């Protein structure tokens, strides 16, 4: 089974984003990092797709997931099938 593509929308000073980042780093999960303050086009895309500008938001094969606790639980439950960084 192919590992899902993960796009993580965040900004550094967001405490909820930091909780998710800690899980990503702990398990060395490969994600595409998208800082909504550095890439305003990404912020517009987030709003267009989800109707929200809140982060963290993890897109899993294009499907958005909000709420840090939901994202962390999903990452932990799926860690064995996710691509890892080197």
C-alpha positions in Angstrom: 0.0 0.0 0.0 1.3 3.4 -1.0 2.0 5.9 1.8 -0.3 8.9 1.8 0.9 12.4 0.7 0.9 14.7 3.7 0.8 18.5 3.4 1.0 20.2 6.8 -0.3 23.8 7.0 1.0 25.7 10.0 2.7 28.7 11.4 5.6 28.5 13.9 4.2 30.5 16.8 0.9 28.5 16.9 1.0 26.3 20.1 -1.4 23.8 18.5 0.8 23.5 15.5 3.8 22.9 17.8 2.0 20.0 19.4 1.6 18.3 16.0 5.2 19.2 14.9 6.5 17.4 18.0 4.7 14.2 16.9 6.0 14.6 13.3 9.5 15.1 14.5 9.3 12.3 17.1 8.4 9.8 14.4 10.5 11.4 11.6 7.4 11.6 9.5 7.9 13.1 6.0 5.5 16.0 5.4 5.4 18.9 3.0 5.7 21.9 5.3 3.5 24.9 4.3 3.8 28.0 6.5 0.7 30.1 5.8 2.5 33.3 6.9 5.4 32.7 4.5 3.2 31.6 1.6 0.0 33.8 1.3 -1.1 31.7 -1.8 -1.1 28.7 0.5 -3.3 30.6 3.0 -5.7 31.4 0.2 -5.8 27.8 -0.9 -6.5 26.7 2.7 -9.4 29.1 2.9 -10.7 28.1 -0.5 -10.7 24.4 0.2 -11.7 24.3 3.8 -13.6 27.6 4.3 -11.3 28.2 7.3 -7.9 29.9 7.8 -7.2 28.0 11.0 -4.1 25.8 11.5 -2.9 23.2 12.1 -4.4 21.5 9.1 -3.0 18.2 7.7 -4.0 17.3 4.2 -3.9 13.6 3.8 -3.9 12.8 0.0 -5.8 16.1 -0.5 -8.3 15.6 2.3 -8.0 18.2 5.1 -8.0 17.4 8.8 -8.2 20.1 11.4 -7.8 19.9 15.2 -4.4 19.2 16.6 -5.6 16.3 18.8 -7.3 14.6 15.8 -4.1 15.1 13.6 -1.9 13.7 16.4 -4.1 10.7 16.9 -4.2 10.0 13.2 -0.4 10.3 12.9 0.2 8.0 15.8 -2.3 5.4 14.5 -0.8 5.4 11.0 2.9 5.9 11.8 3.9 2.5 10.5 2.6 3.2 7.0 3.9 6.8 6.7 7.0 7.8 4.8 9.9 8.7 7.1 12.6 11.4 6.7 16.2 10.3 6.4 
